[in-house]
Amino acid sequence: MQVFTMPAENFDERNINKQAIRYLILKHRACIDRLQKLENYYRGEHKILGETERENRLVCNHAKDIADTASSYFIGNPVAYKSEEDITYLTDALEIAGADEADGDNGLDLSIYGRAYEYIYTKQDETDLMIKNLSPKNTFIVYDDSIEQNELFAVYYYSKKDSTDQVNTVYVATILTQSYKYVMDIQDMDGPQEFYEEPVEHFKGEVPVVEYLNNKMAIGDYELQIPLIDAYNALMSDRITDKEQFIDAILAIYGTLLADEDAETEGDGKGHKEARKKLKEDKILELPDSTKAEYLTRTFDESGVEILKKAIEQDIHKFSHIPCMTDESFGGNVSGVAMEFKLLGMENITKIKTRYYKKGMRKRLRIFVYFLNTRSGIGLDISKITPTFTRAMPKNLLEISQIVSNLWGKVGKKTLLSQIPFVEDVDAELETVEKESQEALEQQQKMFGNQPNTPPPDDEEEDEKKDDVDE
């Protein structure tokens, strides 16, 4: 995993060294080939498409299937935030900023590239924060060289196209430090470059670019399976070629000619053409005695090819830990425990994704809370806010209902209701259950006349005592 560092004492956020930024950009561009290859495989631009000597070049895009399945399972459902405090202002700000859309884009980038970046900014002439997903091909963060690797600044860049200048490339780089934002033109050339850009304070409290990692080594979900994907593409392409050659077999005739000799007197080949046309239409071939005809075909071991195909496909899913959802074992009414065993590998790598994603989300929350506190005086404790991830997997509602029914009265109602997938607000649902139970009890009392016995009022008791004394 490429990590960009520089000594903290060599960095001044009020005086940016353009040559240092240029060197970092060139170093980052040296890693672009790997990221571009991963993106190409997701798009279906595989290695086999460049093998022009093949008659057939098929692309079976396991890379896209793995990335889409892994990212949807990990963050297909929106992230929820729980806290003992009232965090309505925070959740509303995240909703306005487009946090759910950014999470979906980040999850896909994690599966493809192994890392993802997002930029938290304020639109011009507006006061609300926004979240924008940035491509890892154009973004990186620079840390100091201490053991803590504190963030110094982030860089988002692109090359400016100038058809009149064939010598130098100009990079337009957005530099985001702890306090300031710069937009610079950096020449791809040695020597000093003029620093004339004015800093703009962004009021985010820290570098407003968040980096997310897919795992410790920042490896994509299908990156290590690319050789197997290439082998599968080659096998399927050769399989189609063999099938075509099997269909276009050569007919060999021994001891005679397909056409009569009289028809070939002119030597123009028209007799053979007519004979082939008639053979194709009638599907009948008459041959003299002691002659024979047969097709010359290659040996086509269909069963062996099918076994090899399944073996490669199983290895792709086995080593990526992403199961094939079209497999027959996922059909039918599968129990919850059985489903969990089938998804155990994907669940394990998703737990790793979740740990690293929460680290980035803590920074996102810090920026939002700092901004809310600065703008509106709303103070929140980040340590008491817990992001909650919900897996996007099918639920066996019958099995869940049986579990809830069996544990009702033995486990808290709030805990049991939280296990039901379609219950979004547990507290509101619990109030509804209690209200309906009370209404049902009152209705039952009215139907069967089971009215509670209440003592008579105090004045009635005194009248009864007076009557007893008079008697």
C-alpha positions as CSV (number, residue, x, y, z in Angstrom):
1,M,0.0,0.0,0.0
2,Q,1.4,3.4,-1.1
3,V,1.6,5.9,1.8
4,F,2.8,9.5,1.2
5,T,4.7,11.1,4.0
6,M,6.9,14.1,4.6
7,P,8.5,15.6,7.8
8,A,6.0,17.9,9.6
9,E,8.7,20.5,10.1
10,N,9.1,20.9,6.3
11,F,5.5,21.8,5.7
12,D,4.0,25.2,6.2
13,E,0.3,25.5,5.3
14,R,0.7,29.3,4.7
15,N,3.7,28.7,2.3
16,I,3.2,25.6,0.1
17,N,6.2,24.2,-1.7
18,K,5.0,23.6,-5.3
19,Q,8.0,21.5,-6.2
20,A,7.2,19.1,-3.3
21,I,3.6,18.9,-4.5
22,R,4.7,18.2,-8.0
23,Y,7.0,15.4,-6.8
24,L,4.1,13.9,-4.8
25,I,1.8,14.1,-7.9
26,L,4.4,12.3,-10.1
27,K,4.9,9.7,-7.4
28,H,1.1,9.1,-7.2
29,R,0.8,8.9,-11.0
30,A,3.4,6.1,-11.0
31,C,0.7,4.0,-9.2
32,I,-2.1,4.9,-11.6
33,D,-1.5,1.8,-13.9
34,R,-2.6,-0.5,-11.1
35,L,-5.7,1.5,-10.3
36,Q,-6.6,1.9,-14.0
37,K,-6.3,-1.9,-14.5
38,L,-8.7,-2.5,-11.6
39,E,-11.2,-0.1,-13.1
40,N,-10.9,-1.6,-16.5
41,Y,-11.7,-5.0,-15.2
42,Y,-14.8,-3.7,-13.5
43,R,-15.9,-2.0,-16.8
44,G,-15.3,-5.3,-18.7
45,E,-12.1,-4.3,-20.5
46,H,-10.2,-7.5,-19.7
47,K,-6.8,-8.7,-21.0
48,I,-8.4,-11.1,-23.4
49,L,-9.8,-8.3,-25.6
50,G,-6.2,-7.4,-26.6
51,E,-5.4,-11.0,-27.7
52,T,-6.1,-10.4,-31.4
53,E,-4.9,-13.9,-32.4
54,R,-7.9,-15.5,-30.9
55,E,-11.0,-16.1,-33.0
56,N,-13.3,-15.4,-30.1
57,R,-12.7,-13.1,-27.2
58,L,-15.4,-13.4,-24.5
59,V,-15.5,-11.4,-21.3
60,C,-17.2,-13.1,-18.3
61,N,-17.2,-10.1,-15.9
62,H,-16.7,-11.8,-12.5
63,A,-14.9,-8.6,-11.4
64,K,-18.1,-6.5,-11.6
65,D,-20.2,-9.2,-10.0
66,I,-17.8,-9.5,-7.0
67,A,-17.5,-5.7,-6.5
68,D,-21.3,-5.1,-6.8
69,T,-22.1,-8.0,-4.5
70,A,-19.5,-7.1,-1.8
71,S,-20.3,-3.4,-1.8
72,S,-24.1,-4.0,-1.7
73,Y,-23.8,-6.5,1.1
74,F,-21.5,-4.1,3.1
75,I,-23.3,-0.8,2.7
76,G,-26.3,-1.3,0.5
77,N,-28.5,-0.3,3.4
78,P,-28.1,3.3,4.7
79,V,-25.9,3.7,7.8
80,A,-27.9,4.5,11.0
81,Y,-26.6,6.5,13.9
82,K,-27.5,5.8,17.5
83,S,-26.9,7.9,20.6
84,E,-28.4,8.7,24.0
85,E,-28.3,12.3,23.1
86,D,-30.6,14.1,20.6
87,I,-28.6,14.0,17.3
88,T,-31.5,15.1,15.0
89,Y,-29.5,18.1,13.8
90,L,-26.5,15.9,12.9
91,T,-28.6,13.3,11.1
92,D,-30.4,16.0,9.2
93,A,-27.1,17.6,8.2
94,L,-25.8,14.2,7.0
95,E,-29.0,13.7,5.0
96,I,-28.7,17.1,3.3
97,A,-25.0,16.5,2.6
98,G,-25.9,13.3,0.7
99,A,-24.1,10.9,3.1
100,D,-26.0,7.8,1.9
101,E,-25.1,8.4,-1.8
102,A,-21.5,9.0,-0.8
103,D,-21.4,5.8,1.3
104,G,-22.6,3.8,-1.7
105,D,-19.9,5.3,-4.0
106,N,-17.3,4.8,-1.3
107,G,-18.3,1.2,-0.9
108,L,-17.9,0.5,-4.6
109,D,-14.5,2.3,-4.7
110,L,-13.4,0.1,-1.8
111,S,-14.3,-3.0,-3.7
112,I,-12.6,-1.8,-6.9
113,Y,-9.5,0.1,-5.8
114,G,-9.1,-1.0,-2.2
115,R,-9.5,2.6,-1.0
116,A,-11.9,5.5,-1.3
117,Y,-11.9,9.3,-0.7
118,E,-14.6,11.8,0.1
119,Y,-14.4,15.6,0.2
120,I,-16.5,17.5,2.7
121,Y,-17.1,21.1,1.6
122,T,-19.5,24.0,1.7
123,K,-21.1,25.1,-1.5
124,Q,-20.6,28.7,-2.6
125,D,-23.2,31.1,-1.2
126,E,-24.6,28.3,1.0
127,T,-24.3,27.2,4.6
128,D,-24.9,23.4,4.5
129,L,-22.1,20.9,4.2
130,M,-21.9,18.6,1.2
131,I,-20.1,15.3,0.7
132,K,-18.4,14.4,-2.7
133,N,-16.8,11.1,-3.6
134,L,-13.3,11.6,-5.1
135,S,-11.6,9.1,-7.4
136,P,-8.5,7.4,-5.9
137,K,-6.8,8.0,-9.3
138,N,-6.6,11.7,-8.6
139,T,-6.6,12.0,-4.8
140,F,-4.1,11.2,-2.0
141,I,-3.4,12.3,1.6
142,V,0.0,13.2,2.9
143,Y,1.0,12.3,6.5
144,D,3.8,13.3,8.7
145,D,6.7,10.8,9.3
146,S,5.8,10.2,13.0
147,I,4.5,6.9,14.3
148,E,1.0,8.4,14.6
149,Q,1.0,9.4,10.9
150,N,-0.9,12.6,11.5
151,E,-2.5,14.2,8.4
152,L,-0.8,17.2,6.9
153,F,-2.8,17.9,3.8
154,A,-4.8,16.3,1.0
155,V,-4.3,16.7,-2.8
156,Y,-6.9,16.4,-5.5
157,Y,-5.5,17.1,-9.0
158,Y,-6.0,16.8,-12.7
159,S,-3.9,17.6,-15.8
160,K,-4.9,20.7,-17.8
161,K,-5.0,20.0,-21.5
162,D,-3.2,22.6,-23.6
163,S,-2.8,21.6,-27.3
164,T,-0.5,24.5,-28.0
165,D,2.1,23.4,-25.4
166,Q,3.7,20.1,-26.3
167,V,6.4,20.3,-23.7
168,N,5.1,21.0,-20.2
169,T,2.0,19.6,-18.5
170,V,0.2,21.7,-16.0
171,Y,-1.5,20.1,-13.1
172,V,-4.4,21.9,-11.4
173,A,-4.2,20.8,-7.8
174,T,-6.5,21.5,-4.9
175,I,-4.5,21.5,-1.7
176,L,-6.5,21.1,1.5
177,T,-4.6,21.7,4.8
178,Q,-5.9,21.8,8.4
179,S,-7.2,25.3,7.9
180,Y,-6.9,26.4,4.3
181,K,-7.8,25.5,0.7
182,Y,-5.6,26.3,-2.3
183,V,-6.2,25.9,-6.0
184,M,-2.8,25.8,-7.7
185,D,-1.4,25.6,-11.2
186,I,1.7,23.4,-10.9
187,Q,4.1,23.1,-13.8
188,D,5.7,19.7,-14.5
189,M,9.1,21.2,-14.7
190,D,12.2,21.5,-12.5
191,G,13.1,24.8,-10.8
192,P,11.3,27.2,-8.6
193,Q,7.6,28.0,-9.3
194,E,5.9,31.2,-8.4
195,F,3.6,31.0,-5.4
196,Y,0.8,33.5,-5.9
197,E,-2.4,31.7,-4.9
198,E,-4.3,33.1,-1.9
199,P,-5.4,30.7,0.8
200,V,-9.1,30.4,1.6
201,E,-10.1,29.3,5.1
202,H,-12.5,26.3,5.0
203,F,-13.6,26.2,8.7
204,K,-13.7,22.4,9.0
205,G,-11.2,22.0,11.9
206,E,-9.1,19.5,10.1
207,V,-8.2,18.3,6.6
208,P,-11.7,18.0,5.0
209,V,-10.8,14.9,3.0
210,V,-11.6,11.4,4.5
211,E,-9.7,8.3,3.4
212,Y,-11.3,4.9,3.7
213,L,-9.4,1.6,3.4
214,N,-10.8,-1.8,2.3
215,N,-8.3,-3.6,4.5
216,K,-4.9,-3.1,6.0
217,M,-3.2,-3.5,2.6
218,A,-5.8,-1.5,0.6
219,I,-6.4,-4.5,-1.7
220,G,-9.6,-4.6,-3.8
221,D,-12.1,-7.4,-3.6
222,Y,-11.2,-9.0,-6.9
223,E,-7.6,-7.8,-7.4
224,L,-6.0,-11.1,-6.4
225,Q,-8.4,-13.1,-8.6
226,I,-7.6,-11.4,-11.9
227,P,-5.4,-14.3,-13.1
228,L,-8.3,-16.7,-12.5
229,I,-10.7,-14.3,-14.3
230,D,-8.3,-14.3,-17.3
231,A,-8.2,-18.1,-17.3
232,Y,-12.0,-18.3,-17.2
233,N,-12.3,-15.9,-20.1
234,A,-9.7,-17.9,-22.1
235,L,-11.4,-21.2,-21.4
236,M,-14.8,-19.9,-22.5
237,S,-13.4,-18.2,-25.6
238,D,-11.6,-21.4,-26.6
239,R,-14.8,-23.4,-25.9
240,I,-16.8,-21.3,-28.3
241,T,-14.0,-21.6,-30.9
242,D,-14.0,-25.4,-30.6
243,K,-17.7,-25.5,-30.9
244,E,-17.6,-23.5,-34.1
245,Q,-14.9,-25.7,-35.5
246,F,-17.0,-28.8,-34.6
247,I,-20.0,-27.4,-36.4
248,D,-17.9,-26.3,-39.5
249,A,-16.4,-29.8,-39.8
250,I,-14.9,-30.9,-43.2
251,L,-16.6,-33.6,-45.2
252,A,-14.1,-36.1,-46.6
253,I,-15.2,-38.4,-49.4
254,Y,-13.0,-41.5,-50.3
255,G,-13.0,-43.2,-53.7
256,T,-15.3,-40.9,-55.6
257,L,-16.2,-37.3,-56.3
258,L,-19.0,-35.2,-54.9
259,A,-20.0,-34.0,-58.5
260,D,-20.2,-36.0,-61.7
261,E,-17.2,-35.8,-64.0
262,D,-19.4,-34.6,-66.9
263,A,-20.3,-31.6,-64.8
264,E,-16.7,-30.6,-64.3
265,T,-15.7,-30.6,-68.0
266,E,-15.4,-26.9,-68.2
267,G,-13.2,-26.8,-65.1
268,D,-15.0,-23.8,-63.5
269,G,-16.0,-25.6,-60.3
270,K,-19.7,-25.0,-60.8
271,G,-20.4,-28.7,-60.6
272,H,-19.1,-29.0,-57.1
273,K,-20.9,-25.9,-56.0
274,E,-24.2,-27.3,-57.3
275,A,-23.5,-30.6,-55.6
276,R,-22.7,-29.0,-52.3
277,K,-25.9,-26.9,-52.5
278,K,-28.0,-30.0,-53.3
279,L,-26.4,-31.9,-50.4
280,K,-27.1,-29.1,-48.0
281,E,-30.8,-29.0,-49.1
282,D,-31.5,-32.7,-49.4
283,K,-29.3,-34.0,-46.6
284,I,-28.7,-37.2,-48.7
285,L,-25.4,-38.4,-50.2
286,E,-25.4,-41.3,-52.7
287,L,-22.0,-43.1,-53.1
288,P,-20.9,-46.0,-55.2
289,D,-19.8,-49.3,-53.6
290,S,-16.4,-49.4,-51.8
291,T,-16.5,-45.7,-51.1
292,K,-17.2,-43.8,-47.9
293,A,-17.7,-40.3,-46.5
294,E,-17.0,-38.9,-43.1
295,Y,-16.5,-35.6,-41.2
296,L,-13.1,-34.6,-40.1
297,T,-13.6,-33.3,-36.6
298,R,-11.5,-32.5,-33.6
299,T,-12.0,-34.4,-30.4
300,F,-14.3,-32.2,-28.2
301,D,-14.4,-33.3,-24.6
302,E,-17.4,-31.3,-23.4
303,S,-17.6,-32.9,-20.0
304,G,-13.9,-32.2,-19.3
305,V,-14.2,-28.6,-20.3
306,E,-17.3,-28.2,-18.1
307,I,-15.5,-29.7,-15.1
308,L,-12.6,-27.2,-15.6
309,K,-15.0,-24.3,-16.0
310,K,-16.7,-25.1,-12.7
311,A,-13.4,-25.5,-10.9
312,I,-12.1,-22.1,-12.0
313,E,-15.4,-20.4,-11.2
314,Q,-15.4,-22.0,-7.7
315,D,-11.9,-20.8,-7.1
316,I,-12.8,-17.3,-8.1
317,H,-15.6,-17.2,-5.5
318,K,-13.7,-19.2,-3.0
319,F,-10.6,-17.0,-2.8
320,S,-12.5,-13.7,-3.1
321,H,-14.9,-14.9,-0.3
322,I,-17.8,-13.6,-2.4
323,P,-20.3,-16.5,-3.0
324,C,-22.1,-17.0,-6.3
325,M,-25.6,-15.9,-5.6
326,T,-27.0,-17.8,-8.6
327,D,-25.8,-21.1,-7.1
328,E,-28.4,-23.8,-6.5
329,S,-27.5,-23.9,-2.8
330,F,-29.0,-20.5,-2.3
331,G,-32.4,-21.5,-3.7
332,G,-35.4,-22.6,-1.7
333,N,-36.4,-21.8,1.9
334,V,-32.9,-21.7,3.5
335,S,-32.8,-21.4,7.2
336,G,-31.0,-18.4,8.8
337,V,-28.2,-20.6,10.2
338,A,-27.6,-22.2,6.9
339,M,-27.5,-18.8,5.2
340,E,-25.0,-17.5,7.7
341,F,-22.7,-20.4,7.0
342,K,-22.9,-19.9,3.3
343,L,-22.1,-16.2,3.7
344,L,-19.4,-16.7,6.4
345,G,-16.5,-15.7,4.2
346,M,-18.2,-12.6,2.9
347,E,-19.3,-11.7,6.4
348,N,-15.7,-12.0,7.7
349,I,-14.2,-9.6,5.0
350,T,-17.2,-7.3,5.6
351,K,-16.4,-7.0,9.3
352,I,-12.9,-5.9,8.2
353,K,-14.4,-3.3,5.9
354,T,-16.7,-2.1,8.7
355,R,-13.8,-1.6,11.1
356,Y,-11.8,0.6,8.7
357,Y,-14.9,2.4,7.5
358,K,-15.9,3.4,11.0
359,K,-12.4,4.9,11.5
360,G,-13.1,7.2,8.5
361,M,-16.7,7.9,9.7
362,R,-15.4,9.2,13.0
363,K,-13.5,11.8,11.1
364,R,-16.6,12.7,9.1
365,L,-18.6,13.1,12.3
366,R,-15.9,15.2,13.9
367,I,-16.0,17.6,10.9
368,F,-19.8,17.8,10.9
369,V,-20.0,18.3,14.7
370,Y,-17.3,21.0,14.6
371,F,-19.1,22.8,11.8
372,L,-22.5,22.6,13.6
373,N,-20.9,23.9,16.8
374,T,-19.2,26.8,15.0
375,R,-22.3,27.8,13.0
376,S,-25.1,27.1,15.4
377,G,-23.5,26.4,18.8
378,I,-24.8,22.8,18.8
379,G,-22.4,20.6,20.8
380,L,-22.4,16.9,20.6
381,D,-20.1,14.2,22.1
382,I,-18.7,12.0,19.2
383,S,-17.8,9.2,21.5
384,K,-21.5,8.6,22.3
385,I,-22.6,8.3,18.6
386,T,-22.5,4.8,17.2
387,P,-22.8,4.2,13.4
388,T,-24.8,1.0,12.8
389,F,-24.4,-1.0,9.6
390,T,-27.2,-3.4,8.4
391,R,-26.3,-6.2,6.1
392,A,-28.2,-6.4,2.8
393,M,-29.2,-10.0,2.9
394,P,-32.5,-11.9,2.6
395,K,-34.4,-12.6,5.9
396,N,-36.4,-15.6,6.8
397,L,-39.3,-13.7,8.4
398,L,-41.1,-16.9,9.4
399,E,-38.1,-18.1,11.4
400,I,-37.6,-14.6,13.0
401,S,-41.3,-14.5,14.0
402,Q,-40.9,-17.9,15.6
403,I,-37.9,-16.8,17.6
404,V,-39.6,-13.6,18.7
405,S,-42.7,-15.6,19.8
406,N,-40.7,-18.2,21.7
407,L,-38.8,-15.5,23.6
408,W,-41.7,-13.2,24.3
409,G,-41.9,-12.7,28.0
410,K,-38.4,-14.0,28.6
411,V,-36.5,-11.2,26.8
412,G,-37.2,-7.5,26.7
413,K,-39.8,-6.4,24.2
414,K,-37.6,-3.7,22.9
415,T,-34.8,-6.2,22.2
416,L,-37.2,-8.6,20.4
417,L,-38.8,-5.9,18.3
418,S,-35.4,-4.7,17.2
419,Q,-34.8,-8.1,15.6
420,I,-37.7,-7.7,13.2
421,P,-36.3,-6.3,9.9
422,F,-39.3,-4.1,8.9
423,V,-39.5,-2.4,12.3
424,E,-37.6,0.9,11.8
425,D,-38.6,2.8,15.0
426,V,-38.5,0.4,17.9
427,D,-39.7,2.9,20.5
428,A,-42.7,3.9,18.4
429,E,-43.5,0.3,17.7
430,L,-43.3,-0.6,21.4
431,E,-45.7,2.3,22.2
432,T,-48.1,1.0,19.6
433,V,-48.0,-2.6,21.0
434,E,-48.6,-1.4,24.5
435,K,-51.5,0.9,23.4
436,E,-53.1,-2.0,21.4
437,S,-52.8,-4.4,24.3
438,Q,-54.5,-1.9,26.6
439,E,-57.3,-1.3,24.1
440,A,-57.8,-5.1,23.7
441,L,-58.0,-5.5,27.4
442,E,-60.6,-2.8,27.8
443,Q,-62.6,-4.3,24.9
444,Q,-62.6,-7.7,26.5
445,Q,-63.8,-6.3,29.8
446,K,-66.7,-4.6,28.1
447,M,-67.7,-7.8,26.2
448,F,-67.7,-10.1,29.2
449,G,-68.9,-7.6,31.8
450,N,-65.8,-7.9,33.9
451,Q,-65.9,-4.4,35.3
452,P,-63.7,-3.8,38.3
453,N,-65.4,-3.6,41.7
454,T,-65.0,-0.1,43.1
455,P,-65.9,0.9,46.6
456,P,-68.9,3.3,47.0
457,P,-68.2,7.0,47.6
458,D,-67.6,8.1,51.2
459,D,-71.0,9.9,51.4
460,E,-72.9,6.7,50.6
461,E,-71.0,4.8,53.3
462,E,-72.0,7.5,55.9
463,D,-75.7,7.2,54.8
464,E,-75.6,3.5,55.3
465,K,-74.1,3.9,58.8
466,K,-76.9,6.4,59.7
467,D,-79.5,3.9,58.5
468,D,-78.0,1.2,60.7
469,V,-78.1,3.5,63.8
470,D,-81.7,4.5,63.2
471,E,-82.8,0.9,63.1
